[in-house]
Amino acid sequence: MVLGTWSLLLPLPVMIPCKRLFEYILFYKDEMMFQIEQGTKQWSKVTLTDPWAF
């Protein structure tokens, strides 16, 4: 099927908006993680309790 106009083909981000809700900053040696909410820019500090395997 051939479309008559290219305006019907939208890039994927326009068709299905995808937003990151959180960003994470990890400090493995200090066993600490910061979680930043993208919408409000509020952050929280979380202590890493489980061992991390690399």
C-alpha positions in Angstrom: 0.0 0.0 0.0 1.4 3.4 -1.0 0.4 6.5 1.0 -0.4 9.6 -1.0 1.2 11.9 1.5 4.1 11.6 4.0 2.3 13.8 6.6 0.6 10.6 7.9 3.9 9.1 8.9 5.0 10.6 12.2 8.1 9.9 14.1 7.7 7.4 17.0 8.2 10.0 19.8 5.4 12.1 18.4 3.0 9.2 18.1 3.8 7.6 21.4 5.2 10.2 23.8 7.8 8.6 26.1 9.0 10.5 29.2 11.5 9.6 31.8 10.0 9.9 35.2 13.1 9.5 37.3 16.9 9.9 37.0 19.2 7.9 39.3 22.7 8.8 40.5 24.4 5.8 42.1 27.4 6.0 44.5 28.4 2.3 44.9 31.3 2.8 47.2 29.2 5.0 49.6 26.2 2.6 49.2 24.0 5.6 48.3 21.5 6.4 45.5 19.8 9.7 44.6 16.5 9.5 42.8 15.4 12.7 41.0 11.8 13.1 39.8 11.8 14.8 36.4 8.4 16.5 36.7 9.0 18.3 40.0 12.9 18.1 40.3 12.4 16.8 43.8 15.0 14.3 45.0 15.4 11.6 47.6 18.4 9.9 49.0 18.2 6.1 49.3 20.7 3.8 51.1 21.7 0.8 49.1 21.3 -2.3 51.3 21.5 -5.2 48.8 25.0 -6.2 47.6 25.6 -5.3 44.0 27.1 -7.9 41.7 29.2 -6.8 38.7 
